[in-house]
Amino acid sequence: MLVLGIDDAGRGPLIGPMTLAGVLLTKEQEKLLKKEGATDSKLLTHPQRIRLAEIIKKNSVKYKVVKVSAKEIDTSLTTGTNLNSLEAKKSAEILSVLDNKKDKIKSVIDCPSINKESWKKSLLYYLSRLGGTNSSNLIISCEHKADLNHTSAAAASILAKVAREEEVSKLKEKYSKYGNLGSGYPSDPITKEFLIKNGKELSNSGIFRKTWSTWKKLYGTNAKEQKKLFDYVKD
């Protein structure tokens, strides 16, 4: 039996993509990665993640990384697909790519939803649309904290995190003349400052998730109306 793990990185940031990764392993490869220290990527330092990512890529049957841009996230949310459903869709795509359709594969997916059963149904729905209806070789488990409890999901967590960090580094370099964009998370003071100073000018750059409340408060319709009212009163 093979093991497969899927996890995400960057669900919450205001800037940059969300990334998801899947890793298909033999039992021997799983043991090796556990011995090397593969665990929840949040518990590792950046250098540790970089080192482990290379080991994972060299010691896996197959892996797949998917990047979901800020624009794609906004489009999905404005057309009725919430972030959990979008992640179910992307996870199904990863499963479809990594499934060899012959070996029994124990698939563990880190579940982003409180309701694990409901999210699994959504995942299976998207998988069926990709032709995975007859994937009887897949044993699918959707769990909370899968990256902490399963080495395969931990490996996916590491690849997803490293991919997200690489994308943020590219954005930092591309937009360096505007200042430091920080981690991209709304709670980051550096990111907040970057947004306040450059949000309007970089509105069409595609790096911001405009469906996020942080953006809406500063640049949404209500924010504009409030600003107009403030200007009127000031005069």
Secondary structure, DSSP 4 states (H G I P E B T S, - for coil): -EEEEEEEE-SS-SBS-EEEEEEEE-HHHHHHHHHHT---GGGS-HHHHHHHHHHHHHSSSEEEEEEE-HHHHHHHHHTT--HHHHHHHHHHHHHHHH--SSS-EEEEEE--SS-HHHHHHHHHHHHHHTT-TT-TTEEEEEETTHHHH-HHHHHHHHHHHHHHHHHHHHHHHHTGGG---TTS-TT-HHHHHHHHHHTTTTTTSS-B-TTSHHHHHHHSHHHHHHHHHHHHHH-
